[in-house]
Amino acid sequence: MPLGTVTISAVLLGQSLKTGIESLAATDVPSPRMNAELLLMFALGCDRAYLYGHPERQLTAREEAIYEKALADRSRGIPAQYITGHQEFWGMDLIVTPAVLIPRPETEHVIERVLELCPPGDERRSPEAESCRIVDVGTGSGCISLALAKALPHAELHATEISEAALEIARANAARHQLENRICFHRCDLLAGMDAESFDIVVSNPPYVGQSEEEEVQLEVRKFEPGSAVFAGPTGLEVIERLIPEAWRVLKRQGWMVLEISGTIASRVRGSLRGWENVHIANDLRLIPRVLSAKKPDRLKS
Ligand SMILES: C[S@@+](CC[C@H](N)C(=O)[O-])C[C@H]1O[C@@H](n2cnc3c(N)ncnc32)[C@H](O)[C@@H]1O
């Protein structure tokens, strides 16, 4: 029995791929070939080479049912990552569910900036020196803290998150990559409960889309990704404006705050950084202002 509106007429692998591409294209799913490949690989538990290497292979009834359901879900707009339950980030395969934002490639620029500020191998200059202490605010799937734990073997990592459901996924991802002993997860609002002047780096990809921009956000994101991960409030600045003074409080002198932002809020965020030094905003590959970094000064003005 076909599920939803998508029916696969043939059960051979090559033909199934073709039918899947056609059905996704007919429902205006972007990149229909890539999506059909991904969903067929998911149904068969195989890689792309296998997909193209065995066009005459017959699908089992179970594989066919999984593929049909996946195509129907994708045609309804459900992101492929929520269907397959996976997304790659920083070379790691991460579990994703609708409880967490799907990690985006532009967030890898945030990791790159932290690694410039705290180069691998330099996070503990000598065996006696203290580790670099980093806190990731709003960890979601855990993508930022996991990437940093992997890249910085001596750093001490903390991750905060307000959603218990998201925290569960972050913990599962940490265990999946044998990093559960490297990251201390905290369920709290932003940096509540963290000691003053105790961190070298505060890093975050906070919710930064304003409800006023809702119409400009892709329908798939609006409908299926957690609203509390995407939207900050009416203007988009509501979370960041609370986070900046909190970051100042927990950072050591000369510590860095690294935030993912968007072009819409870049100048307003810059305007709220009175007292911070070395404020810099780097663009992403689409030339959109994306990564803000700012240093807490060594000497604080009274
Ligand atoms: C844009 S998502 C980023 C998730 C992940 N860090 C990433 O880069 O994909 C923002 C995350 O912040 C969490 N969050 C929202 N408000 C928060 C708050 N006040 N305190 C802690 N976490 C919060 C959301 O639940 C969500 O997981």
The ligand as an SDF file (V2000), in Angstrom:
LIG
                    3D

 27 29  0  0  0  0  0  0  0  0999 V2000
   20.0920   28.3590   16.9810 C   0  0  0  0  0  0  0  0  0  0  0  0
   19.9710   26.9650   18.0490 S   0  0  0  0  0  0  0  0  0  0  0  0
   21.6640   26.4410   17.9950 C   0  0  0  0  0  0  0  0  0  0  0  0
   21.8700   25.0070   18.3130 C   0  0  0  0  0  0  0  0  0  0  0  0
   23.3150   24.5160   18.0800 C   0  0  0  0  0  0  0  0  0  0  0  0
   24.2310   25.2020   18.9550 N   0  0  0  0  0  0  0  0  0  0  0  0
   23.7080   24.7540   16.6370 C   0  0  0  0  0  0  0  0  0  0  0  0
   24.5900   25.5760   16.3800 O   0  0  0  0  0  0  0  0  0  0  0  0
   23.1430   24.0840   15.7600 O   0  0  0  0  0  0  0  0  0  0  0  0
   19.8140   27.7460   19.6260 C   0  0  0  0  0  0  0  0  0  0  0  0
   19.7290   26.8210   20.8170 C   0  0  0  0  0  0  0  0  0  0  0  0
   19.6530   27.6270   21.9930 O   0  0  0  0  0  0  0  0  0  0  0  0
   18.7180   27.0670   22.8910 C   0  0  0  0  0  0  0  0  0  0  0  0
   18.2350   28.1660   23.7380 N   0  0  0  0  0  0  0  0  0  0  0  0
   17.2940   29.0930   23.4590 C   0  0  0  0  0  0  0  0  0  0  0  0
   17.1500   29.9460   24.4910 N   0  0  0  0  0  0  0  0  0  0  0  0
   18.0170   29.5510   25.4420 C   0  0  0  0  0  0  0  0  0  0  0  0
   18.3380   30.0280   26.7410 C   0  0  0  0  0  0  0  0  0  0  0  0
   17.7260   31.1050   27.2620 N   0  0  0  0  0  0  0  0  0  0  0  0
   19.2740   29.3710   27.4530 N   0  0  0  0  0  0  0  0  0  0  0  0
   19.9060   28.2780   26.9480 C   0  0  0  0  0  0  0  0  0  0  0  0
   19.6460   27.7820   25.7080 N   0  0  0  0  0  0  0  0  0  0  0  0
   18.7190   28.4140   24.9690 C   0  0  0  0  0  0  0  0  0  0  0  0
   17.6530   26.4700   21.9870 C   0  0  0  0  0  0  0  0  0  0  0  0
   16.9000   25.4900   22.6770 O   0  0  0  0  0  0  0  0  0  0  0  0
   18.5020   25.9260   20.8480 C   0  0  0  0  0  0  0  0  0  0  0  0
   18.8930   24.5990   21.0900 O   0  0  0  0  0  0  0  0  0  0  0  0
  1  2  1  0
  2  3  1  0
  2 10  1  0
  3  4  1  0
  4  5  1  0
  5  6  1  0
  5  7  1  0
  7  8  2  0
  7  9  1  0
 10 11  1  0
 11 12  1  0
 11 26  1  0
 12 13  1  0
 13 14  1  0
 13 24  1  0
 14 15  1  0
 14 23  1  0
 15 16  2  0
 16 17  1  0
 17 18  1  0
 17 23  2  0
 18 19  1  0
 18 20  2  0
 20 21  1  0
 21 22  2  0
 22 23  1  0
 24 25  1  0
 24 26  1  0
 26 27  1  0
M  CHG  2   2   1   9  -1
M  END
$$$$
